[in-house]
Amino acid sequence: MRFFLPAAAVSLCCLMPLSLTSAVPPAAAPPTVPTKAPATTAPAAPTADGFAAAAAARHAKRTACLKEAKAKKLVGAKKNAYIQDCLAH
């Protein structure tokens, strides 16, 4: 256990200069030319916010359809058919 601490300190001191030299970029590196993006880009993956917004929109539409069905005093199969038709449009 006594040997571990000095050995760790020595190895850290020896490795520190090596890590600093790798962080410096080479001076003679050729400038990089940005490449053009492909003409067709893939659509961005939907995010959690997008899913939440879509769910909120569906909920609001369904609530509006239910209120309309209630105002028309529809019940049973007619109510279900009306709601499905309302949600489809």
C-alpha positions, 0 to 999 in steps of 0.5 A: 500500500505504501508503494501505490501512492508514490507510484501513482504520483510518478506515473501521473507526472510522467503522463501529464506532459504527453497529454498536453502535447496531444492537445496542441493541434499541428501547425502545418495542418492543411485547411479543411474544405467544408463538404456540401451536404447531400441534396436530400437530407433525412428528416429529423427524428421526432423529439419528445417535445414533438410527441407531446405536442402531437398528443396534446393536439389529438387530445384537444381534437378529441375533446372538441369532437366529444363536445360536438357529439354531446351538443348534437345529443348523439348516443351509442353507435351514432356517437362513436361513428361521429367521433371517428369521422370527426377525428379523421377530418 
